[in-house]
Amino acid sequence: AQIPDSTNAEILLTTDSNYVKDGITKWIKGWRKNGWRTKDKKPVKNSDLWKLLDPLNTLYRVQWHWVKGHSGNPENSMADKLASDACFLDQQTPEKDHRNLK
């Protein structure tokens, strides 16, 4: 798969999380400036994930759109089902001891 040319790529990203939408559109610049700490000097939760999302959000023209969860939005309902199915499958997989892999 090819990554689209970032100058032409526009992404409409829908989320049911105001935390994610506000985090990436309002708070992330401050977090980055403050060494991934909140205005209360507490570590930003999931900073490892924010650090991955941050450059992607600037590489592409992303429009963030919030929808109320469990409100009948078809795409949000599908995302919930995919996430639930993935969690279920993960719980069915026996734990592996990765230390013994060669």
C-alpha positions as CSV (number, residue, x, y, z in Angstrom):
1,A,0.0,0.0,0.0
2,Q,1.2,3.5,-0.8
3,I,1.0,6.4,1.5
4,P,-0.9,9.2,-0.2
5,D,0.9,12.4,-1.0
6,S,0.4,14.4,2.2
7,T,-0.1,17.7,0.3
8,N,-3.3,16.3,-1.3
9,A,-4.6,13.9,1.4
10,E,-7.5,15.1,3.4
11,I,-8.9,12.9,6.2
12,L,-12.2,13.2,8.0
13,L,-11.8,11.4,11.3
14,T,-14.8,10.8,13.4
15,T,-14.5,9.9,17.1
16,D,-16.9,9.6,20.0
17,S,-14.2,10.8,22.3
18,N,-14.1,14.5,23.2
19,Y,-10.9,13.7,25.0
20,V,-9.2,12.5,21.7
21,K,-10.7,15.3,19.6
22,D,-9.8,18.1,22.1
23,G,-6.5,16.5,22.9
24,I,-5.3,16.6,19.3
25,T,-7.0,19.9,18.3
26,K,-6.6,22.0,21.5
27,W,-4.2,20.6,24.0
28,I,-1.4,18.8,22.2
29,K,0.7,21.8,21.4
30,G,0.8,22.7,25.1
31,W,1.6,19.1,26.1
32,R,4.4,19.0,23.7
33,K,5.8,22.4,24.8
34,N,5.5,21.3,28.5
35,G,7.4,18.0,28.0
36,W,4.2,15.9,27.7
37,R,2.8,17.3,31.0
38,T,-0.6,18.8,31.6
39,K,-1.1,22.4,32.8
40,D,-1.3,20.8,36.3
41,K,2.2,19.4,35.7
42,K,0.9,15.8,35.6
43,P,2.1,13.4,32.9
44,V,-0.2,13.2,29.9
45,K,-2.1,9.9,29.9
46,N,-1.1,7.7,26.9
47,S,1.6,10.1,25.9
48,D,3.2,7.3,23.8
49,L,0.0,7.2,21.7
50,W,-0.2,11.0,21.4
51,K,3.4,11.1,20.3
52,L,2.5,8.7,17.4
53,L,-0.7,10.6,16.5
54,D,0.9,14.1,16.6
55,P,3.1,13.9,13.5
56,L,0.4,12.1,11.5
57,N,-2.1,14.8,12.3
58,T,0.3,17.4,11.0
59,L,1.3,15.4,7.9
60,Y,-2.2,15.2,6.6
61,R,-5.1,17.6,6.6
62,V,-7.2,16.0,9.3
63,Q,-10.7,17.3,10.1
64,W,-11.7,16.0,13.5
65,H,-15.5,15.3,13.9
66,W,-17.2,14.3,17.2
67,V,-20.3,12.1,17.3
68,K,-22.2,10.9,20.4
69,G,-21.3,7.3,21.1
70,H,-24.1,4.6,20.9
71,S,-26.4,7.1,19.2
72,G,-27.0,5.1,16.0
73,N,-24.2,6.5,13.9
74,P,-23.4,3.7,11.5
75,E,-19.6,4.2,11.4
76,N,-19.4,4.6,15.1
77,S,-21.4,1.5,15.7
78,M,-19.1,-0.4,13.3
79,A,-16.0,0.9,15.1
80,D,-17.5,-0.3,18.4
81,K,-18.2,-3.7,17.0
82,L,-14.7,-4.0,15.6
83,A,-13.1,-2.9,18.9
84,S,-15.3,-5.3,20.9
85,D,-14.6,-8.2,18.6
86,A,-10.8,-7.5,18.7
87,C,-10.9,-7.5,22.6
88,F,-12.9,-10.7,22.6
89,L,-10.4,-12.4,20.2
90,D,-7.4,-11.1,22.3
91,Q,-9.0,-12.6,25.4
92,Q,-9.3,-16.0,23.6
93,T,-5.5,-16.1,22.7
94,P,-3.4,-17.9,25.3
95,E,-0.7,-15.8,26.8
96,K,2.7,-16.2,25.2
97,D,6.0,-15.9,26.9
98,H,7.9,-13.7,24.4
99,R,11.1,-14.1,26.3
100,N,11.5,-17.6,24.9
101,L,11.0,-16.6,21.3
102,K,14.0,-16.9,19.0
